[in-house]
Amino acid sequence: MPWFIKRETLRCSGSEMRQTIAEHHDWVNRLRAAGVSISSGYLVDGQGTPGGGGLLLLQASDYRSAEALILQDPMVRSGQVDWQLHQWVSVAGQLNAT
């Protein structure tokens, strides 16, 4: 099954998004418990300072299925992030995520 990557940038401060971030974590955990291969995290710079946005990786049967799932993400639904979704096509190596 192909992998998809959602990249997002915040439209407001992280402190303003605390509730939405908590809802996002709960959403990801529920999907994982249901058997969806999905992982979410945020980006930091060379000093470990956050602010570079976030990435979400997930497996889905096709782009439309991945997009339908992403549209349910509390981060997306809140309108507090700008986001892009891409299918990742591996050409070397293999990703083994658990």
KOLDRENBA-502825 format. One record per residue: residue in one letter; x, y, z of N, C-alpha, C in turn. Coordinates in steps of 0.001 Angstrom, whole numbers, plus 500000, padded with zeros to 6 digits. Each point is the difference from the previous one (the first is absolute). Example, Ala and Ser with C-alpha at 12.3 -4.5 7.8 and 13.67 -1.06 7.14 Angstrom:
2
A513190494310507800499110501190500000500900501200500000/S499650501050499280500820501190500060499230501090500730/
end
This chain:
98
M500855498826500000499145501174500000500900501236500000/P499669501001499205500859501185499918499974500855501270/W501092500759500165500125500953501096499652501401499505/F499429500784500882499650501389499712500562500870501112/I500348501222499625500564500951500949499184501285499956/K499516500412501173499353501311500120500993500913500698/R500336501088499354500844501019500632499111501178500335/E500208500550501186499173501127500407500840501092500635/T499523501213499862500576501142500698498883500666500799/L500365500460501179499016500607500891499642501401499528/R498740500333500144499525501342499663499906500885501239/C500228499416501170500000500753501256500994499328500941/S500180500542501170501008499456500912499578498643500553/G500997499219500370499735498707500599499171500104501263/S500225501048500769499234500163501241498514500235499708/E499703500649498886498603500214499610499341498710499523/M500822499011499676499487498768499413499999498822500972/R500251500243501262500124498889500964498837499012499921/Q498782500508500011498820499129499972499943499220498679/T500258500666498893499968499335498699501083498935499900/I501175500296500530501103499029499982499627498775500827/A499375500203501151499564498873500836498960499154499252/E499073500657499317498996499278499214500660499228498856/H501005500601499387500744499336498921500682498738500533/H500658500098501148500663498830500602498993498890500277/D498845500358500547498958499006500273499532499341498697/W499818500794498956499567499506498687501015498999499453/V501290500349500047501051499096499517499994498712500818/N499902500104501316500006498814500857498796499086499736/R498833500592499739498827499185499665500205499265498675/L500586500681499010500261499361498713501003498859500163/R501041500236500774501003498950500241499358498792500681/A499138500257500961499319498908500697499090499221499045/A499517500673498962499141499351499004500812499303498904/G501340500062500104500850499289499053500554500818498852/V499781501306500004500544500867498949501477500257500281/S500840499868498972501423500346500125500113501508499847/I500214500686501113500035501459500010500924500462501118/S500741501063499737500885500580500994500042501505499783/S500003500745501079499970501455499924501097500585500878/G500591501097499548501017500666500797500244501410499492/Y500899500694500696500295501381499612501474500135499646/L500318501073499302501354500250499515500709500997500904/V501311499775500214500825500904500795501230500390499184/D500636501094500398501215500433499300501232499328500612/G501184500435499606501246499399500457500233500085501495/Q499330500930500662500116500127501451498847499309500722/G499134499335499248498866499304500601498804500882500290/T499993501216499438498905500928500226498872499728499010/P498775499763500499498881499766499093499634501271499245/G499211499835498978499525501142499229500011499733498510/G500479498844499611500062499657498581498760499319499470/G498952499904500819498783499333499578500004498543500412/G499224499206499277499879498593500366499899499107498786/L500208498718500250499843498968498984499103498906500561/L499180499456499131499196498851500333500222498981498888/L500359498793500374500209498927499035498902498969500183/L499437499528498894498975498980500098499986499125498762/Q499522498798500175499799499107498871498519500009499652/A499728500017498701498625499940499511500021499326498633/S498860499516499581499938499268498733500250500901498800/D499631501281500100500210500934498893499899501435500523/Y500277500960499105500019501408500386498645500446500552/R498929499616499323498669500436500432499678499513501410/S500396498775500311499767499464501345500832500742501043/A501252500286499653500865500756500918499433501395500230/E499576500655498939499443501346500120498718499997500832/A499148499014499784498758499914500779500306499882501489/L501026499238500329500401499858501401500559501309500544/I500874500637499237500624501259500425498949501092500230/L498961499996499213498955501015500161499246499852501319/Q500173498866500683499398499789501316500926500411501141/D501255500318499684500994500383501002499563501298500690/P499933500005501331499631501231500701500880501200499647/M501267499770499670500882501107499601499493500637498703/V499580499171499074499491500484498712498616500616500186/R499146499294500710498620500475500198499942501344500712/S500988500268500853500002501248500765500330501211499129/G500652499759498863500443501113499162501238500691500540/Q500635499420501019501155500631500638501325499633499336/V499958499173498960501217499613499297499794500120498491/D501088500278499319500048499838498554500632498630499779/W499510499238499046500502498644499837500063499595498528/Q500849498996499780500151499385498683500088498496500220/L499421499254499082500055498547500066500682499484498747/H500944499086500190500723499393498882500128498505500229/Q499924499251498907500372498593500086501505499932499907/W500602499141500812501445499817499984500301498755499192/V500855500150498995500405498882499153501445499666500347/S500193498881500639501338499571500407500760499442498800/V501255500432499849500822499485498898501248499277500500/A500337500176501260501157499307500572499742499787501475/G500309498829500494499760499698501403498553499598500223/Q499712499690501241498668499552500335499625500555501365/L498807500523500121499501500548501263499246498913500748/N500464499694501183499323499031500864499539500736501244/A498775500413500008499454500741501148499096499091500808/T500043500167501313499122499217500869499072500914500755/
end
